[in-house]
Amino acid sequence: MASEFAARLPADRAESGLADLKPALNEGQARAEASRCLYCFDAPCIGACPTGIDIPEFIRKIASGNYRGSARTILSANILGLSCAAVCPVEVLCAGDCVFNDKGEPPIQIGLLQRFSTEWAYDRGLRFFEKGAPTGHRVALIGAGPASLAAAHELTVLGHECVLFEGRALPGGLNTTGVAPYKMRAEMSIREVEYIKEIGFEIRTGVEVVPDGTAGTLGAASTIAFSELEREFDAIFIGVGLGPDSRQGLPGEDLAGVWGACALIERIKNSGRDEVGYDAARVKNAVVIGGGNTAIDVVRELRKLDVENVTMVYRRGEHEMPGYDHEVAYARREGVQFHLRANPTAYVPDAEDASRVGAVRLVRMELGEPDESGRRRPKPVDGSEHELPAQLVAIATGQEKLETLLGSIAGLELHWGRVKVDAASGRTGNPRYWSGGDCANGGKEVVNAAAEGKLAARSIDGAMRDGSVRRSGA
């Protein structure tokens, strides 16, 4: 039977046409791969995992057929073990530190083994945790993404009442709306949310948290002010991720077919094929602006959706791209073209339909004077403007800062648009507030959000139990 949240996903989503990048292992494959592991005593893979999963232990249990024990080992360290198995860049985390790399042999497929165990437990409805004895304390969590889910689960185990407030119609954060669908589809994210939520906390979707006296910006059905949360809850956790896609302020940005990268990914993941917002048959040329992992996700998605010509435009050279090297290599193999040392100056209307984009006007870039860090800044080359045809453009140059949402909270500091927290506890400058995930770390991995949410939960638990925080309405 479909869950409440799963029922809100269109059955004919555009993402459903994309094949799984790393298909799940069957039992025989999992046990064979697990048997390759050396079960290192001081395994470097554990240190490479932000949540500290005992990786050799869970793999050893797969090899011996103890799949229940394997899943318990994973989920005890990281309750978001399913999504992390699918989306973690294991090439630069656990598998990247596997000792087999030093031997010139393929590393253990840790992500696929983790997915095998967690899905095995999910398929059988196995639960390893239960709600703790009620403490009478209440915690509000803003956002229902990985950081808030991890925090809420840990707090519920400790006996506290948790309510998550999510302005969107679906929970799960970027796992649901922003992860490239060839890595993980929205239904996997929703399945994980439902599994975690069954321990006994509440998720209120369509409720946007806003500063006092302001209106919402997400089109949510209702809003609730920070002051009201402070009256009703002892502590508040901020797990809102990052803001909407940044705009460049260039001519033509408002043309149909010019998208923010995250907004485009969300449409592909959560909308029906006839509601994606562009005519796939009409798009012969797509251009993605940016050189990070989001930009790489978009170009790979568009190629997998059979867009004929997909070009990634980045203002520096390939060796300076912030995206992972292995993702860049995958994109090249899949036919993505790279137009380097170039930057957009305008988005040009289509010759036949002036309301739509038809090309991107670019200028070539060269290295100029060093900035304060010593890195030479790109500068435009005079007379080098040229155009690339594009019926679809995705701008992946970052996301907006959170000053508008969080700037009114007394004592809470923002640094470069991130919530400033104590690294050991996740606590902010306002003693009632904690934070974790992208809004605090600037945009890392799901596994980082899970680790930060759990860390903050333990600090919140201690503060409520010693009486140093309590709701203002108490």
C-alpha positions in Angstrom: 0.0 0.0 0.0 1.4 3.4 -1.0 2.3 5.7 1.8 0.8 9.2 2.3 3.9 10.8 0.8 4.5 8.3 -2.0 0.9 8.7 -3.2 1.8 12.4 -4.0 4.4 11.4 -6.5 3.2 11.3 -10.2 3.5 7.8 -11.5 4.8 9.0 -14.9 7.6 11.2 -13.6 10.3 12.1 -16.1 12.9 10.5 -13.8 11.3 7.1 -14.2 12.8 6.8 -17.7 16.4 6.9 -16.3 18.1 3.6 -15.5 19.7 3.0 -12.1 23.4 4.0 -12.4 24.5 1.3 -9.9 21.9 -1.6 -10.0 21.3 -3.4 -6.7 23.2 -6.6 -6.0 21.4 -9.9 -5.6 22.2 -12.1 -2.6 24.8 -14.2 -4.5 26.6 -11.1 -5.8 26.5 -9.5 -2.4 28.0 -12.4 -0.6 30.7 -12.9 -3.2 31.7 -9.2 -3.0 31.6 -9.2 0.8 34.0 -12.2 0.8 36.6 -10.1 -1.0 36.9 -7.8 2.0 40.0 -8.2 4.2 38.1 -7.0 7.3 41.0 -4.7 8.2 41.6 -4.2 12.0 42.2 -0.5 11.7 40.1 -0.1 8.5 40.7 3.3 6.8 37.3 3.1 5.3 35.7 3.7 8.7 37.6 6.9 9.2 36.5 8.1 5.7 32.8 7.8 6.7 31.5 10.9 8.4 29.0 8.7 10.4 31.7 6.2 11.4 29.9 3.0 10.2 31.8 -0.1 11.2 32.2 -1.1 7.5 34.3 -4.3 7.9 31.8 -5.5 10.5 28.7 -5.0 8.4 30.5 -6.6 5.4 31.6 -9.6 7.4 28.0 -10.2 8.4 26.9 -10.2 4.8 29.6 -12.7 4.0 28.3 -15.0 6.8 24.6 -14.6 5.8 23.7 -12.4 8.8 21.9 -9.7 6.8 19.8 -8.6 9.8 22.9 -7.9 11.9 24.5 -6.2 8.9 21.6 -3.8 8.6 21.6 -3.1 12.3 25.3 -2.2 12.2 24.7 0.3 9.4 21.5 1.9 10.8 22.9 2.1 14.3 25.5 4.5 13.0 23.5 6.2 10.2 19.8 5.9 10.1 20.0 7.3 6.5 22.0 4.3 5.4 19.8 3.6 2.5 20.1 7.0 0.7 23.8 7.2 1.6 24.4 3.9 0.0 22.9 5.2 -3.2 24.2 8.8 -3.4 27.5 8.9 -1.4 30.5 9.6 -3.5 32.2 6.4 -2.2 35.0 6.9 -4.7 36.3 9.8 -2.5 35.1 8.5 0.8 35.0 4.9 2.1 35.8 3.0 -1.2 38.4 5.7 -2.0 40.3 4.7 1.2 39.9 0.9 0.7 43.3 -0.8 1.0 42.7 -2.6 -2.3 43.4 0.7 -4.1 47.0 0.5 -2.9 47.3 -3.0 -4.3 46.1 -1.9 -7.8 42.8 -3.9 -7.4 39.2 -2.7 -7.5 38.1 -1.5 -4.1 35.3 -3.2 -2.2 31.9 -2.0 -3.5 30.9 -0.7 -0.1 27.9 1.4 -1.3 26.3 -1.5 -3.1 26.8 -3.8 -0.1 25.3 -1.1 2.2 22.3 -0.8 -0.1 21.9 -4.6 -0.2 21.7 -4.8 3.6 19.4 -1.9 4.2 17.0 -2.8 1.4 17.0 -6.4 2.8 15.8 -5.0 6.2 13.3 -2.6 4.6 11.8 -5.3 2.5 11.1 -7.4 5.6 9.9 -4.5 7.8 12.7 -5.0 10.3 13.0 -2.3 12.9 15.9 -1.9 15.3 14.9 1.1 17.4 11.9 2.3 19.4 10.7 5.5 20.9 12.2 6.2 24.3 10.2 6.9 27.5 8.6 10.4 27.2 10.6 13.2 28.7 8.0 15.9 28.3 10.4 17.9 26.1 9.5 19.1 22.6 11.8 19.9 19.7 10.9 21.7 16.4 12.9 20.9 13.4 12.8 23.3 10.4 13.0 21.4 7.1 12.5 17.6 6.6 15.8 16.8 4.9 18.5 14.4 6.0 19.9 16.5 8.8 16.5 17.0 10.4 15.5 13.4 9.9 18.7 12.1 11.6 18.2 14.5 14.4 14.5 13.7 14.9 15.2 10.0 14.9 17.9 10.3 17.6 15.8 12.6 19.7 12.8 10.3 19.5 14.9 7.3 20.6 15.9 9.5 23.6 12.2 10.1 24.5 11.6 13.7 23.2 8.6 14.8 21.1 9.7 16.0 17.6 7.8 17.9 14.9 9.3 18.6 11.5 8.1 21.6 9.6 8.5 21.3 5.8 7.3 24.0 3.4 7.2 21.7 0.4 4.6 19.0 -0.2 7.1 16.2 0.1 9.7 15.5 2.8 13.2 14.3 2.3 15.0 17.5 1.2 17.3 17.2 -1.7 17.1 13.4 -1.5 13.6 13.8 -2.8 13.9 16.9 -4.9 17.6 17.4 -5.9 19.6 14.2 -6.1 20.3 13.1 -9.7 17.6 10.5 -10.4 20.0 8.1 -12.0 21.6 7.8 -8.5 18.4 7.7 -6.5 14.7 8.2 -7.5 12.3 10.1 -5.3 10.4 7.0 -4.3 13.6 5.6 -2.6 13.9 8.8 -0.6 10.2 8.7 0.4 10.6 5.1 1.4 13.4 6.0 3.7 11.5 9.0 5.2 8.6 6.7 6.0 10.8 4.1 7.6 12.6 6.6 9.8 9.3 8.4 10.7 7.7 5.2 11.9 9.6 5.5 15.2 7.1 8.1 16.2 7.7 11.7 15.2 5.5 14.0 13.1 6.2 15.7 9.8 4.0 18.6 8.8 4.4 19.3 5.1 3.1 22.4 3.5 4.0 24.5 6.5 6.7 27.1 6.0 8.6 28.6 8.9 9.0 32.4 8.5 10.3 35.4 10.4 7.7 37.2 12.4 5.5 39.5 10.3 6.6 38.1 6.9 4.9 36.0 4.3 6.2 32.7 2.9 8.1 32.3 -0.3 7.5 28.6 -1.1 3.8 28.7 -1.8 3.1 26.6 1.2 -0.4 26.1 2.5 0.4 27.7 5.8 3.1 29.5 7.7 4.4 29.5 11.3 6.6 32.2 12.8 9.9 31.5 14.7 8.3 33.2 17.8 5.5 30.6 17.8 8.0 27.8 17.7 9.9 29.3 20.6 6.7 29.4 22.6 5.7 25.8 21.9 9.1 24.0 21.8 12.1 23.8 24.1 14.7 23.7 21.3 14.8 24.3 17.6 16.9 22.6 15.0 17.5 24.4 11.6 18.0 22.0 8.8 16.7 24.0 5.8 19.5 23.2 3.3 20.5 26.0 1.0 18.4 28.7 -0.7 16.9 28.7 -4.2 19.2 28.8 -7.3 21.3 31.9 -7.6 20.6 34.3 -10.5 23.3 36.0 -12.5 21.5 39.2 -13.4 22.2 38.7 -17.1 19.9 39.7 -20.0 17.5 37.0 -21.0 17.5 35.1 -17.7 13.7 35.3 -17.6 13.3 33.6 -21.0 11.4 30.3 -21.1 13.9 27.4 -21.1 16.4 29.1 -18.8 16.3 27.2 -15.5 18.1 27.2 -12.2 19.8 23.8 -12.0 18.1 22.7 -8.8 14.7 23.7 -10.0 15.2 21.7 -13.2 16.3 18.6 -11.3 13.3 18.9 -9.1 10.9 19.1 -12.1 12.5 16.0 -13.6 12.3 14.1 -10.3 8.9 15.1 -9.1 6.7 16.1 -12.1 4.9 14.1 -14.7 6.6 13.9 -18.1 4.1 16.3 -19.6 4.7 18.8 -16.8 8.5 19.0 -16.8 8.4 22.5 -18.2 10.2 21.9 -21.5 9.4 20.0 -24.7 12.1 17.3 -24.7 11.6 16.6 -28.4 12.3 20.3 -29.1 15.6 20.4 -27.2 18.4 19.5 -29.4 21.0 21.6 -27.6 21.3 22.1 -23.9 23.9 24.3 -22.1 24.7 24.0 -18.4 26.6 26.8 -16.7 28.9 25.8 -13.9 31.6 23.3 -12.9 30.5 21.8 -9.7 28.8 18.5 -8.9 25.3 19.9 -9.4 26.3 21.0 -12.9 27.6 17.5 -13.6 24.4 15.9 -12.4 22.4 18.0 -14.8 24.5 17.4 -17.9 24.5 13.6 -17.2 20.7 13.7 -16.6 20.1 15.5 -19.9 22.2 13.1 -21.8 20.4 10.1 -20.2 17.1 11.8 -21.2 18.4 11.7 -24.8 19.2 15.4 -25.3 21.4 15.2 -28.4 24.0 17.9 -27.6 24.8 18.8 -24.0 27.5 21.3 -23.2 29.0 22.2 -19.9 30.3 25.8 -19.7 32.9 26.7 -17.0 34.9 29.9 -16.7 38.2 28.1 -15.6 40.1 25.1 -16.9 39.1 21.5 -16.2 41.7 20.9 -13.5 40.1 23.7 -11.5 36.5 22.4 -11.7 35.1 21.8 -8.2 33.2 18.7 -9.4 34.5 15.3 -8.6 37.0 14.0 -11.1 35.3 10.6 -11.5 32.0 12.4 -12.2 33.7 14.5 -14.9 35.1 11.3 -16.4 31.6 9.7 -16.5 30.2 12.8 -18.2 32.8 12.7 -20.9 32.2 9.0 -21.6 28.5 9.7 -21.8 29.0 12.3 -24.6 28.9 15.6 -22.6 30.9 18.4 -24.3 33.0 20.8 -22.3 33.4 24.4 -23.2 36.0 25.7 -20.8 37.4 29.2 -20.0 34.2 30.8 -21.1 31.4 32.7 -19.3 27.9 33.7 -20.3 27.1 37.4 -20.9 23.5 37.0 -22.1 20.8 34.5 -23.0 19.5 35.1 -26.5 15.9 34.8 -27.6 15.0 32.2 -30.2 14.6 33.6 -33.7 11.1 32.0 -34.1 9.8 32.5 -30.6 11.2 35.5 -28.8 9.7 34.3 -25.5 12.1 31.3 -25.4 15.8 31.0 -25.2 17.6 30.1 -28.5 21.3 30.6 -27.6 23.8 31.5 -24.9 26.2 34.4 -25.6 29.6 33.7 -24.2 32.9 35.4 -23.8 36.2 33.7 -23.6 38.2 34.0 -20.3 41.8 34.3 -19.5 43.6 34.4 -16.1 44.1 37.8 -14.7 45.5 39.1 -11.4 45.6 37.0 -8.3 42.9 37.4 -5.7 43.4 37.6 -1.9 44.0 33.8 -1.8 46.6 34.0 -4.5 44.4 32.3 -7.1 44.4 34.2 -10.4 40.9 35.4 -11.3 39.5 34.8 -14.8 38.8 37.9 -16.9 37.0 38.4 -20.2 39.0 38.5 -23.4 38.0 41.5 -25.5 36.3 40.8 -28.8 35.8 37.1 -28.0 32.1 36.9 -27.7 30.4 34.0 -29.5 27.2 32.0 -29.2 26.2 28.4 -28.5 22.7 27.3 -29.6 20.5 26.3 -26.7 16.9 25.5 -26.4 17.5 24.7 -22.7 19.9 26.3 -20.2 20.5 25.3 -16.6 22.4 27.7 -14.4 24.4 25.8 -11.7 26.5 28.6 -10.2 25.3 28.2 -6.6 22.3 28.9 -4.4 21.1 32.0 -2.6 22.1 32.7 1.0 19.8 32.5 4.0 20.0 36.0 5.5 16.3 36.8 4.7 15.1 33.7 6.5 17.4 33.5 9.4 18.8 37.0 9.8 16.1 38.0 12.3 17.0 35.3 14.9 18.7 37.0 17.8 22.2 35.8 18.5 22.3 33.5 15.4 25.3 34.3 13.2 25.7 33.8 9.5 29.1 33.4 7.9 29.2 33.6 4.1 25.6 32.7 4.1 26.0 29.6 6.4 24.7 29.2 9.9 27.7 29.5 12.2 27.7 26.5 14.7 29.9 25.0 17.3 31.5 22.1 15.5 31.4 19.9 18.6 27.6 20.3 19.2 25.9 22.0 16.2 24.7 24.7 18.6 24.3 28.3 17.3 25.0 31.6 19.0 21.3 31.5 20.1 21.2 28.9 22.9 17.7 27.7 21.8 18.8 26.9 18.2 21.0 24.2 16.7 21.7 23.6 13.0 23.2 21.1 10.6 23.3 20.0 7.0 23.9 22.2 4.0 22.7 25.4 5.7 25.6 25.0 8.2 28.3 23.2 6.2 27.7 25.1 2.9 26.6 22.1 0.8 28.3 18.8 1.5 27.0 15.2 1.2 24.0 13.5 2.7 26.2 11.5 5.0 27.6 14.8 6.4 24.1 16.0 7.1 23.2 12.7 8.8 26.2 13.0 11.0 25.6 16.6 11.9 21.9 16.0 12.7 22.7 13.1 15.1 25.5 15.2 16.8 23.1 18.1 17.3 20.4 15.8 18.7 22.7 14.6 21.4 23.6 18.1 22.4 19.9 19.2 22.4 19.2 16.2 24.6 21.8 17.2 27.1 20.6 20.9 27.1 17.0 19.9 27.7 17.8 17.5 30.5 20.0 19.9 32.4 17.3 22.6 32.1 19.4 25.1 30.2 16.8 25.5 27.5 13.0 25.5 27.7 10.1 26.8 25.7 9.2 30.5 26.3 5.6 29.6 26.8 6.3 27.1 29.6 
